[in-house]
Amino acid sequence: MKLSYRGIKYEAQVPTVATTSGSVIGKYRGVELHTQVKQER
């Protein structure tokens, strides 16, 4: 992912983690928020 902050450009290396949606923890602006559960391999 290419990012820029105050004119400095850099590439972010974001790790990918497999997750599944868990239980509902609330709502924000009409959208349900779910917990993210890390999948075990």
C-alpha positions as a Python dict, from the first residue, in 0.01 Angstrom:
ca = {
    (1, 'M'): (0, 0, 0),
    (2, 'K'): (150, 334, -105),
    (3, 'L'): (103, 617, 144),
    (4, 'S'): (200, 982, 163),
    (5, 'Y'): (233, 1203, 472),
    (6, 'R'): (340, 1568, 450),
    (7, 'G'): (499, 1514, 111),
    (8, 'I'): (695, 1204, 216),
    (9, 'K'): (596, 897, 17),
    (10, 'Y'): (648, 548, 152),
    (11, 'E'): (523, 194, 112),
    (12, 'A'): (346, 27, 406),
    (13, 'Q'): (389, -346, 456),
    (14, 'V'): (63, -443, 624),
    (15, 'P'): (53, -803, 750),
    (16, 'T'): (-245, -1013, 641),
    (17, 'V'): (-425, -1207, 913),
    (18, 'A'): (-716, -1440, 841),
    (19, 'T'): (-1016, -1345, 1056),
    (20, 'T'): (-1386, -1424, 1079),
    (21, 'S'): (-1669, -1209, 1211),
    (22, 'G'): (-1761, -1283, 1571),
    (23, 'S'): (-2041, -1159, 1792),
    (24, 'V'): (-2210, -819, 1757),
    (25, 'I'): (-2054, -562, 1994),
    (26, 'G'): (-2266, -261, 1902),
    (27, 'K'): (-2376, -26, 1627),
    (28, 'Y'): (-2215, 280, 1471),
    (29, 'R'): (-2419, 502, 1240),
    (30, 'G'): (-2666, 219, 1177),
    (31, 'V'): (-2402, -43, 1095),
    (32, 'E'): (-2346, -344, 1320),
    (33, 'L'): (-1994, -379, 1459),
    (34, 'H'): (-1861, -734, 1500),
    (35, 'T'): (-1558, -867, 1684),
    (36, 'Q'): (-1282, -1005, 1462),
    (37, 'V'): (-1174, -1356, 1557),
    (38, 'K'): (-833, -1476, 1438),
    (39, 'Q'): (-853, -1811, 1257),
    (40, 'E'): (-626, -2084, 1390),
    (41, 'R'): (-450, -2300, 1133),
}
